[in-house]
């Protein structure tokens, strides 16, 4: 094969191998690569025939992934994208049959352990959490973090997976966590397409890893296109490794080792990966392996053909430089295998792939047809005496002749039949109703479960411990209560780490970590650069590897910079693996009332829509925040905690058990009992509501004030609904835009808690203006709910209900 230049040697060092052993390794590699290619080809056909919904495959990337797999060891981690099937087969982290089960969306974790049918094909994951919430021994397994479809979205998580190895190597207090690491020897392997290196998440991650000096190995699969867009429209100089040359290590400091190698050169690929990963593993130096001259024989996906945008010359070049074609030629030229032998190998590989596909399809089809057969028998029993017999038989015929039926076809037919026979009660119909109820339960588990871990270790099951106060309890700034809470927890649990902008040396901008870096060291409490997305990814990767990170975003307004990682990756992790993976990171931030467009944010509507899968905690003061941190640090699910920006210097009592008391999630608290109207609020706005109470009482109005404490979960004991039984009137006070967080709270109370039936007046909301608050106290007064606004809004509601008792104010 032609020699590949730049940080590669000239041949495989086979000094310790006999030629027969060497031949066996190479032939086995080719077999895996060829089977993977056939799986891609067959998978595409299965989509085009309608058996599968969509397909995206790793054809053209096989040989590089075979080389990468050779360097992958037990304890290592992968964070990649949907082209890596050959690597997964070569490492044994997935099989051909599982590949096809995922293609057919088989909702069974035994068949598709990566996602239980929830992700499209080639989205991989290994399971490291059991049904009871216990960790597996990650040090003894090869590990794959769960893929996402956003092609650069996994990069921040990759940083965290690599950073964990650095902490495990350098922080000797973590040596007891032997199931997660062996002296930090683990490498985090990342893969990305050349097109996606144009995304900000790639550059942010790349820079952060260079600063942190973590064992992260990024492979760029470069086939010169991003779907139809060529590299000249994607990358300066059309060469990402040339762009990144400034990150190359030199004698003066930190940086990367950068390698470039051709994707069809098996020998050079094996040597490059061996050398690069050895350096990465032993010295904790991040490495970049830019694999060029790759091909994509079937185009981007089953949604279209690459012949629409590639020239005939390019297509001819790709056919000649197909990595498997080149590897086949080299094997024959090197006397590793004969033409006849490789033909036989390929024929056997095709047969094996076809058999795997048939088994996967038949297993799913058998389940569905058995359910369909049960339904047809029940429908026949209903149809015989029914006045809708002809219509029912038509439904049955439609189900019987359905090509490649799914569960939706069977369940949809049952629902139609029950609507037809609504006035024809019978035992047979009751049986069908019972079948549907049981099937709905099964399908809820198949398709709607595990948004959270739901294990015995969930924070929802953490015992409630009330705060205790000494008779002479100190009264101090709220920030000092938080500081004492963090201090107690860092002393208690050596796996807790915290990081973010200004968190370390100055103890965060509001002094919640003041003095703690000096006490616990800069490995546990760490400053980061201005890089919100990778702060979240850093926390996510650490949490996946057994640590307990608190990842700080300095202000709630800046959460937007990390929303893709929070939403696409962290929030969906438990769901998309059906409980097989978790990352109990706590995202700490501060927001609500202050001054200025970018320092007064309270965008809870956006957050509630984007991050289902995180607990959303909105403490009204720092004592409540401390209790929530105590709860979350003892649970196994991720959360966002939003502290009140204007509350750090307000005085609070210090609980004697500041590191032990817990605030239960989802439990609303009645702060003031009343009989006239229920007012629900949270965070800083709640303080405004409480300040309005004396003036309202002077007007003869007795309000009941409820703090939900967490917005997700929301008031699981229906405290708000119970309050409406007494007051029959409802006001939501919220700092978000109109229809933001208040709309969510209304839905929970009016619909989920049946509050609609208890109202004798229109439910009302009091929100901020439809723009961000301007700078200054006057801007705040006229843009967000004030005490005057609360008083007058409550009074108007009472006026509408009883104008005689409460005459109009204006």
Long-range contacts (C-beta under 8 A, 24 or more apart in sequence): 1-264, 1-265, 1-266, 1-267, 1-268, 1-326, 1-330, 2-262, 2-265, 3-268, 4-260, 4-261, 4-262, 4-265, 4-268, 4-272, 5-260, 6-259, 6-260, 6-261, 7-257, 7-258, 7-259, 7-260, 7-261, 7-272, 7-275, 7-276, 8-259, 8-261, 8-268, 8-271, 8-272, 8-275, 9-268, 9-271, 9-275, 11-267, 11-271, 12-267, 12-270, 12-271, 13-271, 22-336, 23-336, 23-337, 26-266, 26-331, 26-336, 27-331, 27-336, 27-337, 27-345, 29-66, 29-90, 29-266, 30-324, 30-327, 30-328, 30-331, 30-337, 30-342, 30-345, 31-345, 31-349, 32-62, 32-66, 32-86, 32-89, 32-90, 33-62, 33-63, 33-65, 33-66, 33-86, 33-323, 33-324, 33-327, 34-62, 34-324, 34-345, 34-346, 34-349, 35-89, 35-96, 35-349, 35-352, 35-353, 36-62, 36-85, 36-86, 36-89, 37-62, 37-324, 38-349, 38-350, 38-353, 38-354, 39-85, 39-96, 39-99, 39-100, 39-353, 39-356, 39-357, 40-85, 40-297, 40-298, 41-298, 42-353, 42-354, 42-357, 43-99, 43-100, 43-103, 43-121, 44-298, 44-302, 46-100, 46-103, 46-104, 46-357, 46-361, 47-103, 47-302, 48-302, 50-403, 50-404, 51-104, 51-361, 51-404, 52-103, 52-104, 52-105, 52-121, 53-105, 53-120, 54-120, 54-121, 54-301, 54-302, 54-303, 55-103, 55-120, 55-121, 55-301, 55-302, 56-82, 56-120, 56-121, 56-122, 56-300, 56-301, 56-302, 57-83, 57-85, 57-121, 57-122, 57-298, 57-301, 58-82, 58-83, 58-84, 58-85, 58-86, 58-122, 59-296, 59-297, 59-298, 60-223, 60-263, 60-294, 60-295, 60-296, 60-297, 60-318, 60-322, 60-323, 61-86, 61-221, 61-263, 61-294, 61-296, 61-323, 62-86, 62-323, 62-324, 63-263, 63-264, 63-265, 63-266, 63-269, 63-323, 63-324, 63-326, 63-327, 64-219, 64-221, 64-261, 64-263, 64-269, 64-291, 64-294, 64-323, 65-90, 66-90, 66-266, 66-269, 67-266, 67-269, 67-270, 67-272, 67-273, 68-189, 68-191, 68-219, 68-273, 68-289, 70-270, 70-273, 70-274, 71-187, 71-273, 71-274, 71-276, 71-277, 71-278, 72-142, 72-187, 72-189, 72-277, 73-142, 73-185, 73-186, 73-187, 73-281, 74-139, 74-140, 74-141, 74-142, 75-138, 75-139, 75-140, 75-141, 75-142, 75-143, 75-181, 75-182, 75-185, 75-186, 76-142, 76-143, 76-186, 76-187, 76-188, 76-189, 77-143, 77-144, 77-145, 77-161, 77-162, 77-186, 77-187, 77-188, 77-189, 77-545, 78-124, 78-142, 78-143, 78-144, 78-145, 78-188, 78-189, 78-190, 78-191, 79-145, 79-154, 79-155, 79-157, 79-158, 79-161, 79-188, 79-189, 79-190, 79-541, 80-124, 80-144, 80-147, 80-154, 80-189, 80-190, 80-191, 80-192, 81-147, 81-151, 81-154, 81-191, 81-192, 81-193, 81-196, 82-120, 82-121, 82-122, 82-123, 82-147, 82-149, 82-151, 83-122, 83-191, 83-193, 83-221, 84-122, 84-124, 84-191, 85-122, 85-124, 87-191, 88-124, 88-144, 91-142, 92-142, 93-124, 93-126, 93-142, 93-144, 94-124, 95-356, 96-352, 96-353, 96-356, 96-357, 97-356, 97-359, 97-360, 98-360, 99-356, 99-360, 100-356, 100-357, 100-359, 100-360, 100-361, 101-360, 101-363, 101-364, 103-360, 104-360, 104-361, 104-364, 106-360, 106-363, 106-364, 107-446, 107-447, 109-578, 109-580, 111-360, 111-363, 111-364, 113-580, 114-144, 114-146, 114-147, 114-577, 114-580, 115-146, 115-576, 115-577, 115-578, 116-446, 116-577, 116-578, 117-446, 118-447, 118-575, 118-576, 118-578, 119-146, 119-147, 119-149, 119-576, 120-149, 122-147, 123-147, 123-148, 123-149, 123-576, 125-576, 125-577, 125-580, 125-581, 126-580, 127-577, 127-580, 127-581, 128-544, 128-580, 128-581, 129-453, 129-455, 129-579, 129-580, 129-581, 129-582, 131-455, 131-579, 132-455, 132-456, 132-457, 133-453, 133-455, 133-456, 133-457, 133-458, 133-636, 135-179, 135-180, 135-546, 136-179, 137-179, 138-179, 138-180, 138-181, 138-545, 138-546, 139-178, 139-179, 139-180, 139-181, 139-182, 139-186, 140-179, 145-541, 145-544, 145-581, 146-573, 146-576, 146-577, 146-580, 146-581, 148-568, 148-569, 148-572, 148-576, 150-564, 150-568, 151-192, 151-193, 151-195, 151-196, 151-199, 152-192, 152-196, 152-197, 152-199, 152-201, 152-202, 153-201, 153-564, 153-565, 153-568, 153-569, 154-190, 154-192, 154-569, 155-190, 155-192, 155-201, 155-202, 155-204, 155-205, 155-206, 155-534, 155-537, 156-201, 156-204, 156-205, 156-533, 156-534, 156-536, 156-537, 156-538, 156-540, 156-565, 156-569, 157-537, 157-540, 157-541, 157-544, 157-565, 157-569, 158-188, 158-190, 158-205, 158-216, 158-218, 158-537, 158-541, 159-205, 159-208, 159-209, 159-212, 159-214, 159-216, 159-534, 159-537, 159-538, 159-541, 160-537, 160-538, 160-539, 160-540, 160-541, 160-542, 160-543, 160-544, 160-545, 160-549, 161-188, 161-216, 161-541, 161-544, 161-545, 162-187, 162-188, 162-209, 162-212, 162-214, 162-215, 162-216, 162-286, 162-541, 163-212, 163-214, 163-538, 163-541, 163-542, 164-541, 164-542, 164-544, 164-545, 164-546, 164-547, 165-214, 165-215, 165-284, 166-212, 166-213, 166-214, 166-215, 166-284, 167-497, 167-523, 167-542, 167-547, 168-545, 169-284, 170-523, 171-521, 171-523, 171-524, 173-494, 174-494, 174-495, 174-547, 176-494, 177-495, 177-546, 177-547, 179-546, 180-545, 180-546, 180-547, 181-545, 184-215, 184-284, 185-281, 186-215, 186-281, 187-215, 187-216, 187-217, 187-277, 187-280, 187-281, 188-214, 188-215, 188-216, 188-217, 188-541, 189-217, 189-219, 190-216, 190-217, 190-218, 190-219, 191-218, 191-219, 191-220, 191-221, 192-218, 192-219, 192-220, 192-221, 193-220, 193-221, 193-222, 193-223, 193-226, 194-220, 194-221, 194-222, 194-223, 194-224, 194-226, 194-231, 194-234, 194-235, 194-240, 195-225, 195-226, 195-227, 195-229, 195-231, 195-234, 196-226, 197-234, 197-235, 197-240, 198-226, 198-234, 198-235, 200-533, 201-533, 201-534, 201-564, 201-565, 204-531, 204-533, 204-534, 205-534, 205-537, 206-244, 206-247, 206-288, 207-247, 207-529, 207-531, 208-528, 208-529, 208-531, 208-534, 208-538, 209-256, 209-286, 210-247, 210-254, 210-255, 210-256, 210-286, 211-254, 211-529, 213-254, 213-284, 213-285, 213-286, 214-284, 214-286, 215-280, 215-281, 215-284, 215-285, 215-286, 216-280, 216-286, 216-287, 217-276, 217-277, 217-280, 217-286, 217-287, 217-289, 218-286, 218-287, 218-288, 218-289, 219-289, 219-291, 220-288, 220-289, 220-290, 220-291, 221-263, 221-291, 221-294, 222-263, 222-290, 222-291, 222-292, 222-293, 222-294, 223-263, 223-294, 223-295, 223-296, 224-294, 225-296, 225-306, 225-309, 225-310, 227-300, 228-300, 228-306, 228-308, 228-309, 239-290, 240-290, 241-288, 241-290, 244-288, 247-288, 249-285, 256-285, 256-286, 256-287, 256-288, 257-285, 257-286, 257-287, 257-288, 258-287, 258-288, 258-290, 259-287, 259-288, 259-289, 259-290, 260-289, 260-290, 260-292, 261-289, 261-290, 261-291, 261-292, 262-291, 262-292, 262-293, 263-291, 263-292, 263-293, 263-294, 263-295, 263-323, 264-293, 264-294, 264-321, 264-322, 264-323, 264-325, 264-326, 264-327, 265-326, 266-323, 266-326, 266-327, 266-330, 267-330, 293-321, 294-323, 295-321, 295-322, 295-323, 297-322, 365-404, 368-405, 368-406, 368-407, 368-410, 369-405, 371-407, 371-410, 371-439, 372-399, 372-405, 372-409, 372-410, 374-435, 375-399, 375-410, 375-413, 375-414, 375-432, 375-435, 376-400, 378-428, 378-431, 378-432, 378-435, 379-413, 379-414, 379-417, 379-432, 381-428, 381-431, 382-417, 382-421, 382-424, 382-426, 382-428, 382-429, 382-432, 385-424, 385-426, 386-420, 386-421, 386-424, 387-424, 388-420, 388-421, 388-424, 391-420, 392-417, 392-420, 392-421, 395-420, 407-439, 407-443, 411-436, 411-439, 411-440, 411-443, 414-439, 449-578, 449-579, 450-574, 450-575, 450-577, 450-578, 450-579, 451-574, 451-575, 451-612, 451-613, 452-574, 452-613, 452-615, 452-637, 453-574, 453-579, 453-582, 453-636, 453-637, 454-579, 455-579, 455-636, 457-635, 457-636, 458-635, 458-636, 458-637, 459-615, 459-631, 459-632, 459-634, 459-635, 459-636, 459-637, 459-639, 459-665, 460-635, 460-664, 460-665, 460-666, 460-713, 461-635, 462-631, 462-634, 462-635, 462-662, 462-664, 463-662, 464-662, 464-664, 465-630, 465-657, 465-660, 465-661, 465-662, 466-661, 467-623, 467-627, 467-655, 467-657, 467-658, 467-661, 468-655, 468-656, 468-657, 468-661, 469-653, 469-654, 469-655, 469-656, 470-656, 473-653, 473-654, 473-655, 473-656, 474-653, 474-654, 475-651, 475-652, 475-653, 475-654, 476-651, 476-652, 476-654, 477-648, 477-649, 477-650, 477-651, 477-652, 478-621, 478-622, 478-623, 478-647, 478-648, 478-649, 478-650, 478-651, 478-652, 479-510, 479-511, 479-512, 479-514, 479-622, 479-648, 479-649, 480-511, 480-654, 481-622, 481-623, 481-626, 481-652, 481-654, 481-655, 481-658, 482-512, 482-622, 482-625, 482-626, 482-643, 482-648, 483-507, 483-511, 483-512, 483-513, 483-514, 483-515, 483-516, 484-626, 484-654, 484-658, 484-659, 485-625, 485-626, 485-629, 485-630, 485-658, 485-659, 486-512, 486-513, 486-516, 486-550, 486-629, 487-516, 487-519, 487-659, 488-658, 488-659, 488-660, 489-629, 489-630, 489-633, 489-659, 490-516, 490-519, 490-520, 490-524, 490-525, 491-659, 492-659, 493-548, 493-633, 495-546, 495-547, 495-548, 496-524, 496-547, 496-548, 496-549, 496-550, 496-633, 497-523, 497-524, 497-525, 497-526, 497-542, 497-547, 497-548, 497-549, 497-550, 498-524, 498-525, 498-526, 498-549, 498-550, 498-551, 498-552, 498-588, 499-525, 499-526, 499-527, 499-528, 499-535, 499-538, 499-539, 499-549, 499-550, 499-551, 499-552, 500-527, 500-528, 500-535, 500-551, 500-552, 500-553, 500-554, 500-588, 501-527, 501-528, 501-529, 501-530, 501-535, 501-552, 501-554, 502-527, 502-554, 503-527, 503-528, 503-552, 508-552, 508-554, 509-554, 510-590, 510-643, 510-645, 510-648, 511-648, 512-643, 512-648, 532-558, 532-559, 532-561, 532-562, 533-561, 533-562, 533-564, 533-565, 534-565, 535-562, 536-562, 536-565, 536-566, 536-570, 536-585, 536-587, 537-565, 537-569, 539-583, 539-585, 539-586, 539-587, 540-565, 540-569, 540-570, 540-573, 540-583, 540-585, 541-583, 542-585, 543-582, 543-583, 543-584, 543-585, 543-638, 544-581, 544-582, 544-583, 548-584, 548-586, 548-633, 549-585, 549-586, 550-585, 550-586, 550-588, 550-629, 551-585, 551-586, 551-587, 551-588, 552-587, 552-588, 552-589, 553-587, 553-588, 553-589, 554-589, 554-590, 555-589, 555-590, 555-591, 555-598, 555-599, 555-601, 555-645, 556-589, 556-590, 556-591, 556-592, 556-601, 556-602, 556-603, 556-642, 557-591, 557-598, 557-599, 557-600, 557-601, 557-603, 558-589, 558-598, 559-587, 559-589, 559-601, 559-603, 559-607, 563-606, 563-610, 563-611, 566-610, 566-611, 566-614, 566-640, 567-610, 567-611, 570-611, 570-613, 570-614, 570-638, 571-610, 571-611, 571-612, 571-613, 571-614, 571-638, 572-613, 573-613, 573-638, 574-613, 574-637, 575-613, 582-636, 582-637, 582-638, 583-638, 584-632, 584-635, 584-636, 584-637, 584-638, 585-638, 586-629, 586-632, 586-633, 586-638, 586-639, 586-641, 587-614, 587-638, 587-639, 587-640, 587-641, 588-641, 588-643, 589-640, 589-641, 589-642, 589-643, 590-642, 590-643, 590-644, 590-645, 591-642, 591-643, 591-644, 591-645, 591-683, 592-642, 592-644, 592-645, 592-646, 592-683, 592-684, 592-685, 592-735, 593-644, 593-645, 593-646, 593-683, 593-684, 593-685, 593-735, 593-780, 593-784, 594-645, 594-646, 595-773, 595-775, 595-776, 595-777, 595-779, 595-780, 596-773, 596-774, 596-775, 597-772, 597-773, 597-774, 597-775, 598-772, 599-645, 600-645, 600-772, 600-773, 600-780, 600-784, 601-772, 602-683, 602-684, 602-685, 602-734, 602-735, 602-736, 602-741, 602-768, 603-736, 603-737, 603-740, 604-711, 604-734, 604-736, 604-740, 604-741, 604-744, 605-736, 605-737, 605-739, 605-740, 605-741, 605-743, 605-744, 606-740, 607-640, 608-711, 608-712, 608-741, 608-744, 611-640, 612-712, 613-638, 614-638, 614-639, 614-640, 614-712, 615-639, 615-640, 615-665, 615-710, 615-712, 615-713, 616-640, 616-642, 616-710, 616-711, 616-712, 617-641, 617-642, 617-665, 617-709, 617-710, 617-711, 618-642, 618-682, 618-683, 618-708, 618-709, 618-710, 618-711, 619-643, 619-644, 619-663, 619-683, 619-709, 620-644, 620-647, 620-682, 620-683, 620-684, 620-686, 620-687, 620-707, 620-709, 621-647, 621-650, 621-652, 622-647, 622-648, 622-652, 623-652, 623-653, 623-655, 624-663, 624-709, 626-655, 626-658, 626-661, 627-661, 627-662, 627-663, 628-663, 628-665, 628-709, 628-710, 630-659, 630-660, 630-661, 630-662, 630-663, 631-662, 631-663, 631-664, 631-665, 634-662, 639-665, 642-683, 644-683, 644-684, 644-687, 645-684, 646-684, 647-684, 647-687, 663-709, 665-709, 665-710, 665-713, 666-709, 666-710, 666-713, 666-714, 666-715, 666-716, 666-717, 667-709, 667-710, 667-715, 667-716, 667-717, 667-719, 668-706, 668-707, 668-708, 668-709, 668-714, 668-715, 668-717, 668-719, 668-720, 669-706, 669-707, 669-709, 669-719, 670-704, 670-705, 670-706, 670-719, 670-723, 671-705, 671-706, 671-707, 672-703, 672-704, 672-705, 673-704, 674-702, 674-703, 674-704, 674-705, 674-727, 675-702, 675-704, 675-726, 675-727, 676-701, 676-702, 676-703, 676-704, 676-727, 676-729, 676-798, 677-701, 677-703, 677-704, 677-727, 677-729, 677-730, 677-731, 677-794, 677-797, 677-798, 678-703, 678-704, 678-706, 678-720, 678-723, 678-724, 678-726, 678-727, 678-729, 678-730, 678-731, 679-703, 679-704, 679-705, 679-706, 679-731, 679-732, 679-733, 679-790, 679-794, 680-705, 680-706, 680-707, 680-708, 680-720, 680-730, 680-731, 680-732, 680-733, 680-745, 680-749, 681-705, 681-706, 681-707, 681-732, 681-733, 681-734, 682-707, 682-708, 682-709, 682-711, 682-734, 683-735, 684-735, 685-733, 685-734, 685-735, 685-784, 685-785, 686-733, 688-733, 688-785, 688-786, 688-787, 688-790, 689-733, 689-790, 691-787, 692-787, 692-790, 692-791, 692-794, 695-787, 695-791, 696-791, 696-794, 696-795, 699-791, 699-795, 699-806, 700-805, 700-806, 701-794, 701-795, 701-798, 701-806, 703-794, 708-745, 711-741, 711-744, 711-745, 714-744, 714-745, 714-748, 715-748, 715-749, 715-753, 718-753, 720-748, 720-749, 720-753, 720-755, 721-749, 721-753, 721-754, 721-755, 721-758, 724-749, 724-755, 724-758, 724-759, 725-758, 728-758, 728-759, 728-760, 728-761, 729-759, 729-760, 729-761, 729-763, 729-797, 729-798, 729-801, 730-755, 730-759, 730-763, 730-764, 731-763, 731-764, 731-765, 731-766, 731-793, 731-794, 731-797, 732-763, 732-764, 732-765, 732-766, 733-765, 733-766, 733-785, 733-790, 733-793, 734-765, 734-766, 734-767, 734-768, 734-785, 735-767, 735-768, 735-784, 735-785, 736-767, 736-768, 737-767, 737-768, 737-769, 737-770, 738-765, 738-767, 738-768, 738-770, 739-767, 740-767, 742-766, 742-767, 760-801, 761-797, 761-800, 761-801, 762-800, 764-793, 764-797, 766-790, 766-793
